[in-house]
């Protein structure tokens, strides 16, 4: 019955939309007003494990959970390329990196190519992007742009507003972004024109700086260590070579030990960053303290004093790695809390203004993140923690509250989904598939059985992660490393080995599985027009 009613509502919705309106008079019509509004919320580097709708083992996120509780939680949501800017490009274009051209964080993004915000703009929507953009040039079709410059700062961030650089906005970045988002929502609430807002947070991106309001008691919090924190990477040479170990984090920039600007061992992977002139500008926390107001610095002083004392007591001991992990998690999860708190402000406004019933709310991240699994922070690898990304969608007229799905979805599916829900044309060249039938509780029989992944950034760049591609099915995963010196395959049985500790590529028991997955990989490359 729910599926029938939802289908009927959608049919009525699409019928009332008709073609895109061409005049202001048409935009104010009742048919246009019935089209759904869209708030697309995205954070940066938010692991599924740091959202209590997925698991409460680490933290509580009551406001993000409101989206899942009122809509659908996607339990098997993946990205096509686990790195910030390429993932954002994939979301905007509905295409894999090799077709949209944004293969890594260093290559340019072509702002003149088709994006779903531009399509919605042409269909009569007011469009906005508030927060972290990270694609340099502003995509076409954005009516209101308030974007951070590059990665942005956690404190007193600088924004570009429709091409003009603004003075630093005093405050904490998650709060400031939300202030701007609410300003835009109030303007939208006073209009009959449907709107689409990209409300994109910086947090919890490295270097995980909590708000001053969350510093009290933070150093007393303790989190369970993952079973693979001390992984030795047996049978996985590319993983062993990667430079993203918590043991090698910068003591100042990452762990907030002021006055120490290098890793304890300059021969570790962290030296990669020290030699990079771009990263040299932010490698110590003292520089970031210099951005703060006197009041903000005063709030940090007792916190930093205790951090320094703790560091001196554990430095060089067998307790150091555990301390580093706790410091990382304390700051990371406090940064997540700031996102959750501010998303709550937006959800509250939707309810107070009467917009909630006719507004699609999406929450996702540009990719997942390692929270100590395999001894790591960061992302990039096709291993589960960064290949997965959170996804939850709420839209009361269509989606059953508290529902969930196990269907394998990709970030490129969001563009066709939103276009279809808005009654706009979905271009044939998009590589994602609309999630509409899944949102209605009816996963198509021909839904994908495997997802394809590819990471392009070169080994001599940040974090030294070898280039690779692969396919993942419900149970098995095949990764093909193509980086010279690391060529080879890895095979995992996710049912028996969910932590991906045993590479079974040479296991004779899985010979048939290996050949099947290699065949799937070849077929996916051909289907998706992948070239080298």
Secondary structure, DSSP 8 states (H G I E B T S, - for coil): -HHHHHHHHHHHHHHHH-S---SHHHHTSHHHHTS-EEEEEEESS--GGGSTTT--SS---HHHHHHHHTSEEEEEEE-SS-SHHHHHHHHHHTS-HHHHS--SSSS---TTS--HHHHHHHTT-EEEEEE---SSS--TT-SEEEEESTT--SBS--EEETTEE-----SBHHHHHHHHHHHHHHHHHTSSS-EEEEEE--TT-TT----GGG-TTGGG------TTTT---TT-HHHHH-S-BGGGS-TTTTT--TT--S-SSTTSTTHHHHT-HHHHTTSSHHHHHTTS-HHHHHHHHHHHHHHHHHHHHHTTSTTHHHHHHHHHHHHHHHHHHHHHHHHHHHHHHHHHHT-GGGEEEEEEESS---SSGGGB-S--SSSHHHHB--EEEE-TTTS-TTEEEEEEEETTHHHHHHHHHTT----TT--S---HHHHTT---TT--S-EEEEE---TTSGGG---EEEEE-SSEEEEEE-STTS-EEEEEETTT-TT-----TT-GGGHHHHHHHHHHHHHHHHHTT---
